[in-house]
Amino acid sequence: KWGWAAAAILLLAGLLSASPVILCICMILSGLCFGALIPCMLDTACASVRGNTMLATTVMMLALYLGQGISPTVLGWFDGPGPGLVWGFALCVGFMLLTALCNTMALKKDRK
């Protein structure tokens, strides 16, 4: 859970820097911090739906693949007629923080 928040902070720091080299370094470190997204995502889903883990796994993977399919188009819009690529990556930071928050809440729920 803390790795995802750290990944968002690293990406935000890279975006706020004026250097493309620092941005690339921060993106690499952010990817390393984001780490094992898929196993954690599947573990959380299967823990939430214990009776039908195949359904939980299918829904999570479908959501992941849809997000991967849609995000290049959305970032392309930000880079073209939209407000700019930095705002597009800032949207990624927001979703990374939302992921960290949702997983923190799910872990607290599982521990009770």
C-alpha positions in Angstrom: 0.0 0.0 0.0 2.8 2.4 0.8 4.6 1.6 -2.4 1.7 2.9 -4.5 1.6 6.2 -2.6 5.4 6.5 -3.0 5.1 5.8 -6.7 2.6 8.6 -7.0 4.8 11.0 -5.1 7.8 10.1 -7.2 5.9 10.6 -10.4 4.6 14.0 -9.2 8.1 15.0 -8.2 9.3 14.2 -11.7 6.5 16.1 -13.3 7.2 19.2 -11.2 10.9 19.1 -12.1 11.9 21.0 -15.2 14.4 18.4 -16.3 13.4 15.5 -18.7 16.2 13.4 -17.2 14.8 13.7 -13.7 11.3 12.9 -15.0 12.6 9.7 -16.6 14.5 8.7 -13.4 11.4 9.4 -11.4 9.2 7.4 -13.8 11.6 4.4 -13.5 11.6 4.6 -9.7 7.8 5.0 -9.7 7.4 1.9 -11.8 9.6 0.0 -9.3 7.6 1.3 -6.4 4.3 0.4 -8.0 5.7 -3.1 -8.1 3.5 -6.1 -8.0 0.2 -4.4 -9.0 -1.4 -7.4 -10.5 -0.8 -9.9 -7.7 -2.0 -7.4 -5.1 -5.0 -6.5 -7.1 -6.0 -10.1 -7.5 -5.4 -10.9 -3.9 -7.6 -8.1 -2.8 -10.4 -9.1 -5.3 -10.3 -12.8 -4.3 -10.3 -11.9 -0.6 -13.4 -9.7 -1.2 -15.3 -12.3 -3.2 -14.3 -15.6 -1.5 -17.1 -17.7 -3.0 -16.3 -17.0 -6.7 -12.6 -16.1 -7.2 -12.8 -16.7 -10.9 -15.4 -13.9 -11.2 -13.3 -11.6 -9.2 -10.2 -12.4 -11.2 -11.9 -11.9 -14.5 -13.4 -8.6 -13.5 -10.1 -7.2 -12.2 -8.2 -8.3 -15.3 -10.8 -6.9 -17.6 -10.7 -3.6 -15.8 -6.9 -3.6 -16.0 -6.9 -4.3 -19.7 -9.6 -1.7 -20.4 -7.6 0.8 -18.5 -4.4 -0.1 -20.5 -6.4 0.2 -23.7 -8.0 3.5 -23.0 -5.1 5.4 -21.3 -3.0 5.9 -24.5 -6.0 7.6 -26.2 -6.7 9.8 -23.2 -3.0 10.8 -22.8 -3.0 11.5 -26.6 -5.9 13.9 -26.1 -4.1 15.6 -23.3 -1.0 16.0 -25.5 -3.0 17.2 -28.6 -6.0 19.4 -28.2 -6.2 19.0 -24.4 -4.5 21.0 -21.6 -1.1 19.4 -22.0 0.8 16.2 -21.3 1.8 17.2 -17.7 -1.9 17.4 -16.8 -2.4 13.9 -18.3 0.4 12.5 -16.2 -1.0 14.4 -13.2 -4.2 12.4 -13.7 -2.2 9.3 -13.5 -0.8 10.5 -10.1 -4.4 11.0 -8.9 -5.4 7.5 -9.9 -2.3 6.0 -8.3 -3.2 7.8 -5.0 -6.8 6.5 -5.4 -5.4 3.0 -5.8 -3.3 3.3 -2.7 -6.3 4.7 -0.7 -8.7 1.9 -1.9 -6.2 -0.8 -1.1 -5.5 0.6 2.3 -9.3 0.6 3.0 -9.6 -3.0 1.7 -6.7 -4.1 3.9 -8.2 -2.5 7.0 -11.5 -4.2 6.2 -9.8 -7.6 5.8 -8.0 -7.3 9.1 -11.2 -6.7 11.1 
